[in-house]
Every structure is written in structure tokens, then in C-alpha cells.
Amino acid sequence: MKSRIFLDSSFWIAYRDASQEDCPRARELVRQFFRDRKYFVTTVPVFCEIHARFARHKTRRQTIISDFWRNPLVHLEPLTDADHEEALAILGRQTDKYYPFCDVLSFVVMRRLEIKQVATFDEHFRQFGEFEVLS
């Protein structure tokens, strides 16, 4: 099985936007991931967050589409009804946290696919406590 890393929107936005504080670190990590032959997994909701960030920039928008829809190293994992139900259950149980639904869907998909590492600059993944955060 290929070594997989889940890609979160905060990471890819930093990677593709030089004005982001975390851009140099994101670019360094992407180079390392390529050297280590990592395979990337994410979801359509994560793609939507990234696309929304670059929607007004024609060139970047097209780059983002290619990054996710035309890249053999990126897999967009379909969400299931069970994923949605489990995400809602987590939100119901963890009322002391303020996780966005998109993040919780990512947690659920990572659990289902047994992905242990996530490329992110979003503290919610650390707070959740089940994954190795690469940032």
C-alpha cells in the first residue's frame, strides 16, 4: 500500500499562496513528500474550501483544479452517508469543541481509511488528538 497523507485546506492554501506565513514550510514539506513518494488523499469539501480561496484568481483557480482533479498523486475520497452520520455524531459528543463540519468529515475519512498523518496548519487536527500533524 502506498504511504498516504491526508491534505487539509489550510496546508494547500499555504502551499499555493506565497503571501501566507506558512508558505515556505508548506513548500518544503511538499518537496519532502515528493521525495518520499507520498500519495495524497482529501475530500471534495476540502477541495471546495481551497477553490473558494482562489476562485477570483483565474490562473490560481485553474492550478488548484489541476492539483486535485488532474493529478495522479491526489485521490479525492468520496464521502458516504455513514461518514456524514459519524461526523454529526462526533459534533454531538464533543460539544466543548468548535470543529467545522468539513474538518470533522476529514477526521472520519481519515479514520475509515486508516490514514494517520495529515498535512495541515489547522489546530483542530491537533485538538482532535488522533493524527500525526505534519506542519
N, C-alpha and C positions, 0 to 999 in steps of 0.2 A: 504494500500500500504506500502511496506517495505521502510524504510529510506535508500535512496541511496546516495552514494558518487561517483563522477567520479574520477578514478585513472589516473593520468598523469605519464608519463615515469620517470620524474625526481624523483618523490616520490618513485616509486617501485625500481628504481636503488639504491637509498639511502637505502631503507629498506633491500635489499638483498646484499649490498656491504659494509662490515664493514669498509673499508678504506675511505668511503665517510664521509665528515664532518657532514652531516645531518643524518647519520645512527642512532645515538641514539634517535633523535627526531622522525624519521620515525617509529622506533620500538615502542616507547612509544605511538604514535598515533595509530598504528595498534592494540596494546593491548586495547586501549580505544575504537576503532571502534568495536572490537570483543565483548567487554563488553556491548556496546550499541546496539549490534545486527545490525550493518550496513551491507548493501548489496552494492557490488561494481559494477560499470559499467565502461567499457572502450571500445576501438575500436581495430580492427586489426592493423591499423597503429601505435597506441601506443604500442601494443604488439611487433610489428616489431622493434621499437626503443629499447625497453628493451632487446629483444632477441639479437639484434645486439651487445649490450654492453657485453653480456655474452656468445656469440657464441663460443669463443675459450676456454671456461672453461666447460668441459664435465658435471661435477656434477651440477654446477650452471645453465647451459643451460637446463638440464633436470628439475631442480627445477622450473625454470621460465615457462617452458612448462606446468608443473603440476599446477603452480599457476593460470594460465589463462585458460587452456583448460580442466582441470580435477577438477575444484574447484566449488562446487555448490554455493558459495558466490560471484562468479565473473560472470558477464554477458558481453559477447563480443557483443556489439550492431552493427548490420550490417549497413553499410553506404548505402544511397540511392543516385540516380542521383541528386535529389533535394538538398541533403546535399553538394554534390560536387559543384553544381551551386551556392548555397548560400555562401559557403566558398570562391569561386572565386570572388563573388560579394563583400564580405567583404574586401578581399585583394585589390580589385579595388577601393573601397571607402576610405580605411584607408592607403593611400599612405605614410603617415608620420610615420607609424609603420613598424617594421621588423618582423612580425609574421611568423613563419614557417607554411607551409600548414597543417602539422599534427596538430598543435595547433589550427588553425582556424577550422579544421574539428571537433576537440573536442568541441570548443565553439558552433558550430552549433548543434552537437548532444546533448549537454547539454541543449541548448535552446529547441530543439524539444521534449526532454524527460522531460523538466521542472525540471532538476537537478540543484540545487542552490549551492551545495558545491563541491569543488574539492580538492583532496589531491595532492599537488604539491609543489615543491620548485622552480618552473619556474616563473619568474616575469611577463611573458606575460599574465598570467591569471589575475594578479592584474591590469596590464595596461589596459586590455580589460574592466575591471570595472563592470562586471555583476554578478560575482560569489563570494561567500564566500570562501576565500582561507584558507585551513587547512594545516598549516605547522609549 
